[in-house]
């Protein structure tokens, strides 16, 4: 596995990223059409992308940072077959190298389901183990998502 920093994509790569997001995030955060996904991605400010590539040169994970509300935010998604094997940490370390401060929204409950009807497992514990603070008093609550804000600061 290798991490590739890449900010332009072939159509096939974009479709793989769309499928990865739809498969690994809760169903309500997915995009029904590829066009909806492209609109979503094109609206993200200052997006910086990192791909986890396997030995067959296929995308198995995607992390990106972006600018929102005068802060750097991030998202990570990893093919379920590669979760729990250290690859998420590898992607996270790559985005930490280029940033001093990262923010994210993390679903902190087990009430959501993925497209395949499996329960979406909260990654909150993963982020805590990787140095993030949970800001319990800052939540995102709406009809689509219930999540808590997390933050990482480089203290070096």
C-alpha positions in Angstrom: 0.0 0.0 0.0 1.1 3.5 -0.7 -0.3 7.0 -0.2 -0.4 9.3 -3.2 -1.0 13.0 -2.9 -3.2 13.8 -5.9 -5.5 16.7 -6.8 -6.7 16.0 -10.3 -8.5 12.8 -11.2 -9.4 10.8 -14.2 -13.1 10.1 -14.6 -12.6 6.4 -13.5 -10.9 7.6 -10.4 -13.7 10.0 -9.6 -16.2 7.2 -9.9 -14.2 5.1 -7.6 -14.1 7.9 -5.0 -17.9 8.3 -5.4 -18.4 4.6 -4.8 -16.0 4.6 -1.8 -17.9 7.4 -0.2 -21.3 5.9 -0.9 -20.2 2.4 0.4 -18.4 3.5 3.6 -20.3 6.5 4.9 -23.8 6.3 6.3 -26.4 6.1 3.5 -27.8 9.5 4.2 -24.4 11.1 3.5 -24.1 9.4 0.1 -24.8 10.9 -3.4 -27.4 9.1 -5.5 -25.8 10.2 -8.8 -22.3 10.8 -9.9 -23.3 14.3 -10.9 -24.4 15.1 -7.3 -21.0 13.8 -6.1 -19.2 16.1 -8.6 -21.2 19.1 -7.4 -20.4 18.3 -3.8 -16.7 17.9 -4.5 -16.4 21.0 -6.7 -17.9 23.1 -3.9 -15.2 22.2 -1.4 -12.7 25.0 -0.9 -8.9 24.3 -1.1 -9.3 20.6 -1.2 -6.1 18.6 -0.8 -6.4 14.8 -1.6 -4.6 11.7 -0.5 -5.3 8.3 -2.0 -4.4 4.9 -0.5 -3.4 2.7 -3.4 -3.0 -1.1 -3.3 -0.5 -3.3 -5.2 -3.0 -3.5 -8.1 -3.0 0.3 -8.4 -6.6 0.5 -7.1 -7.9 3.1 -4.7 -8.7 1.6 -1.3 -8.9 4.8 0.8 -9.3 8.5 0.4 -8.5 11.4 2.8 -8.8 15.0 2.1 -8.4 18.3 3.8 -10.4 21.5 3.0 -11.0 25.0 4.2 -14.3 25.8 6.0 -15.1 28.6 8.6 -11.5 29.8 8.7 -10.3 26.3 9.8 -8.7 23.2 8.1 -11.1 20.3 8.1 -10.7 16.7 7.0 -12.5 13.5 6.0 -11.2 10.0 5.6 -12.9 7.0 4.1 -11.4 3.5 3.8 -12.7 0.4 2.1 -14.2 -1.8 4.8 -11.8 -4.7 3.8 -8.8 -2.6 4.9 -10.2 -1.1 8.1 -8.6 -2.1 11.4 -5.3 -2.9 9.8 -3.4 0.4 10.3 -4.2 2.0 6.9 -6.5 4.7 8.3 -3.7 5.7 10.6 -1.3 5.9 7.6 -3.7 8.2 5.7 -4.2 10.3 8.9 -0.4 10.6 9.4 -0.1 11.9 5.8 -2.6 14.7 6.3 -1.1 15.6 9.7 2.4 16.1 8.0 1.0 19.1 6.0 -1.2 20.6 8.7 -0.8 22.0 12.2 -4.5 21.8 13.2 -7.3 19.6 11.9 -11.0 19.6 12.5 -13.7 17.0 11.7 -17.2 15.9 12.4 -17.5 12.4 13.7 -20.7 10.4 14.2 -20.5 9.2 17.8 -23.4 6.7 17.9 -24.4 3.4 16.2 -27.7 4.4 14.8 -26.8 4.9 11.2 -26.5 2.3 8.4 -24.4 2.0 5.3 -25.7 1.4 1.8 -25.2 -2.4 2.3 -27.6 -2.2 5.3 -24.7 -2.9 7.8 -24.5 -0.8 10.9 -22.1 2.2 10.5 -19.4 1.9 13.2 -18.4 5.2 14.7 -14.7 5.9 14.2 -14.5 8.2 17.3 -12.3 5.8 19.2 -9.9 5.6 16.3 -9.5 9.4 16.3 -9.0 9.6 20.1 -6.3 6.9 19.8 -4.6 9.0 17.2 -4.4 12.2 19.3 -7.6 14.0 18.6 -9.6 15.8 21.3 -13.4 15.4 21.4 -15.2 18.7 21.7 -18.3 17.4 23.4 -19.9 20.8 23.6 -19.8 21.3 19.8 -22.2 19.2 17.9 -23.7 19.1 14.4 -27.3 18.1 14.7 -29.7 18.1 11.8 -32.0 15.7 9.8 -29.0 14.2 8.1 -26.3 13.8 10.7 -25.7 13.8 14.4 -21.9 14.2 15.1 -19.4 15.7 17.5 -16.5 17.9 16.6 -13.0 16.6 16.9 -9.7 18.5 16.8 -6.0 17.7 16.5 -3.2 20.2 17.1 0.4 19.6 16.4 2.1 20.2 19.7 5.7 19.8 18.4 
